[in-house]
Amino acid sequence: MIGRPSDPIIGPVSDEKDEATTDESKDEASTESEAPKVPEKAPDDLPYDAVLLVSFGGPESRADVMPFLENVVRGKRVPKERLLAVAEHYYALDGVSPINDQNRALIEALEAAFAEKGPEMPIYWGNRNWHPMLADTLQQMKDDGIKRAVAVFTSAFSSYSGCRQYRENIAAAREEVGEGVPFVEKVRTYFNHPGFIDAVVARTEEALDELPGQRRDASRIIFTAHSIPMVMAEHCDYEKQLHAVAQVVAERVAKPEFQLVYQSRSGPPEMPWLGPDVVEHIEALGLIGTTDVVVVPIGFISDHVEVIWDLDREAKEACEEQGIEMVRAKTVGTHPAFVEGLRQLVVERIEGVEGKPPAVGPLPPRPIECAPDCCLYPRPVRKKKPKAKEPKQEEPSAEAAAETDDSAE
């Protein structure tokens, strides 16, 4: 499907999860929300008739890279040098992000699961940052006569960019499509659903099995997730959920000693983010003589650019420098347990569940409906500077105008 290009703005980027930054680009007036033009809540008796996979998006050619990154960073103030540096990660893959093909594979696996066990309904796919864009997908769904859809996000944990922002994206896309747009209601956050947990355990066991007996026993487990700013982490359960999953998986694979670390940090150095960083932790393990590590990217569901670049390249190089053998576990991807778990979550959203929904570990299942302030964090607003009175003067020359033109900011 064809998406709508956005105005190019420079700032920070990532693949599956936005590299979160405080948004200072909106003025105070922008905080006042207008009444929605389309109804938000579906009638209780309106049946569900589709599933919508909602994801981040990624380029599929070298020509796509910069427009894609400009979409990602819309409204964020970060130097152009950062944008160009991240672009190199995609150019190293000839401009093709793996995330799109991975989403296509996930849709195909879900379609097979639906065909075998139900529900009988089509699956659509819309992205935040690249084609197929959410608004275009919702327009197609409207044209196809879809009235009410269940949304599945390609993010298992609660955070602003991993959950709330997707809900905001859907709301904005629905407003753009306008009257007759389908209602969209997401499945609950699934970090502790048995399907996700079982798939992570299986992927971890596969990675451990690559090490011989004694080396496996002596190896260290490192769980990784995308870092986010502390101000964001303090207003959601992201860190708590990651620790819970890491604890459960470590116990299941008989590796009770583990470390949860973070990757893909961005933003100014004065802004505190979740840590420790994966590379710094590897360097610390080298100092104590660790010989083998198994890296498990529990914070991601597919092997996209951040996993490939930050782990398979940067973390791997750090291990080689420390004389450490590194094995990286696959993400859940299209593991049968994960696919079945998503199918169950869709059915749960459609039919409801008697009693307590299934969940694994110390934390309870997340509610189907997010609270109004869920994952909402305080973002500073940049106040407009009062315009200085300009003295009356003659029209400047073309050369002078060029020197004072700041429109390229």
Secondary structure, 3 states (H helix, E strand, C coil): CCCCCCCCCCCCCCCCCCCCCCCCCCCHHHHCCCCCCCCCCCCCCCCCCEEEEEECCCCECHHHHHHHHHHHCCCCCCCHHHHHHHHHHHHCCCCECCHHHHHHHHHHHHHHHHHHHCCCCCEEEEECCCCCEHHHHHHHHHHCCCCEEEEEECCCCCCHHHHHHHHHHHHHHHHHHCCCCCEEEECCCCCCCHHHHHHHHHHHHHHHCCCCHHHHHHCEEEEEEECCEHHHHCCCCHHHHHHHHHHHHHHHCCCCCEEEEEECCCCCCCCCECCCEHHHHHHHHHHCCCCEEEEECCCCCCCCHHHHHHHHHHHHHHHHHHCCEEEECCCCCCCHHHHHHHHHHHHHHHHCCCCCCCCCCCCCCCCCCCCCCCCCCCCCCCCCCCCCCCCCCCCCCHHHHHHHCCCCC
